[in-house]
Amino acid sequence: MMLNTTWMISSPSKTLGNAKYFLGLELARSNQGTYVTQRKYLLDIVHDCHLDDAKATATPLPAGIKFDASSGPCLTSPERYRRLVGRLLYLGFSHPDISFAVQQLSQFIQCPRQPHWDAALYLVRYLKGSSTLGLFFAANSSLPLTAYSDSDWASCLDTRRSVTGYCIFLGASLISWKTKKQATVSRSSAEAEYRSMGSTVCELLWIGYILADFGISLDSPIPFYCDNKAAIHITENPVFHERTKHLDIDCHLIRNQFKRASFSLNTFPVSTNLPTCSLSLCLHLLLLVLSPSWACSLMRQLEGGVTITDDTQLHASNRVQPRRLALHLSRFRFITFSVKTFSVHRVAISFYHLY
């Protein structure tokens, strides 16, 4: 308030109140926090693609889909593909769930082909059905940082490079995420995961510096989760050997931070694959509406002792906000689906949103 008064004295201006719309971002404030969406911007994309009456898809991309640079005919008008991907990149500011899909589509900007265009329209149809989803920033005083790192291995059919993915939470709010193809080819999944850990550590250090500028100190080690035990062993083992000697810089960076107790390394048995691969419907929704730690806890509770039924209906409201989902074990209806990291278990879950 003092800043506003000083500014109004030095320059003719007037106060318009809290911002509700800024650069395509729609802001909804309440006592619980701030909800950020890009609904109008999203619906403009849907309209420009002539998909207003199209049926919405349930996932950003079909499960397990792979792209390459040579399949299918080249587009006669690649400019419209480039424009659409650029708009989707901007939309990703409030839709971390499309991060992997947009990263995949961005690889073919130079020479897009028909399968890439079809996948882009598939993604737009998904956005049409999730236009009200966004980011919720809780207004609480708890500000612990938590980081989750993941990577696939050699997923690119053209270069065999891996994809790095991470997400970082400040309290209950997702504040940073990234999906990016790694710069070099990894010889093993552990190496790919370790490179992803290096990227996540750099992002955490930067966020820590920003919080320090705001006078927020992080006294306890930051919980850091990775689902690859081999990558964790590389971090904890001070010996360089043949398999890691070419990772010298990443090894020193990560080990130095863990020796300083900046982070506490933890295994995470349920893979947070949302930023690194295209998932099945149920697993996509599970990771979309739950925090990673809650999803892990839920999977552990469901492991074993689950009765499978033939019901194939899934109830999920578009009004569901991230981390605002109520799960009532006594009200579960079961839907059969296969979880990638627990392929021997077939689980069925019903989602109920908070009123």
Steps between C-alpha positions, in 0.01 A plus 500: 500500500787736581656424162172583323471831686859599417449414133174700477669806651791490255295416190134567409322165523206322656452167674289249308496238775622143479586376152255249356646466151861561399680394180260214441507384863169495689543550876237395754577593862348366820597461865646159416730629227520598133385290207667569164354386168519598132147399406427781253835456328443125485152529351634739236743228394218246483291736288786581261555126448127458417457249782213667688271203434769232515495232767749565779776247563590382850881520473741744329636225274404137435671272752844381390507694173841556336592757237775514241606752238433288189157336538211643301480769230634850561243770572424734213462790746755450780441857622171410666670214687774731623247760609293242687802355681610850599158571649507168683838589647350817649199306624739273690553778756181383674478143368794289617304192392576577133872559554610168352257516208613850399865398533440211263322718245766772519765265361349512152461873446742502206323235293166395655314204354142382506534276812640798691208720394251228598666475842483878543126496429463207742665717765268793423201269543638399841531866596142559389384254765726641774465872436428583865804320639789713616742565783391558860737694725397442860506794743662327794813571701663162438777541242701178476658419164460150357653378174422200279733397218440246224624400157422251229778327306580526129140582413578712193481272196722731293780588744454253789531785745303490824247744643554677832201586716466656843246679716561713809241586764502792742277375776193362323553707185677395183736785412748353252497217249684410184507245222802514272697267277849444637794644306688170469422131467500306828649152504266375773178594676703582812706749303185661358349525849821646636508771235140580591602528865770750399244721324268482801779594742585808292135609502476445876810710561353784294166484686690497830682821402169668412344399832808633680450837327149505648640426845380138505761260636491126438638354820427132448633299203270510198335159435616377160327197346632276225366160393831356373710323763808482277502879463467535877796264553712712264422802716583324824815325373802735500696275261512581128509194276482423131124540472494849651833655406339690210244647745769681694335845519153371588649263758692776675205740493248257648736342753617838622143610575412179680821512704402850610165354612316735265276210397387170646488226236206261508377218283157531348352163403212639294638671190378857437494445125266789418783719361693223319256275312143470375289313755181299506179681596479388862866547587496842332203610713652349812820704466313807376278551803720357777832613635778248423535399865123449535491292182781284638316454830177412321669242279655337805157477664345351189783252442340164567153447642326684216183353354478548124163564336396549140384857548678717244356840590728768633359799682725807486366854499664774297463715809752293692791714610851363557532353849134578579376146452306308765559125498260295709608138526149389596358658182746350252363353182759305313625537146752262352826644372865405496756711683834515321719468809275237660406303190412190705226691677180604329336773695169681479437845646212743507560873539277731704556875496451735791178699492 
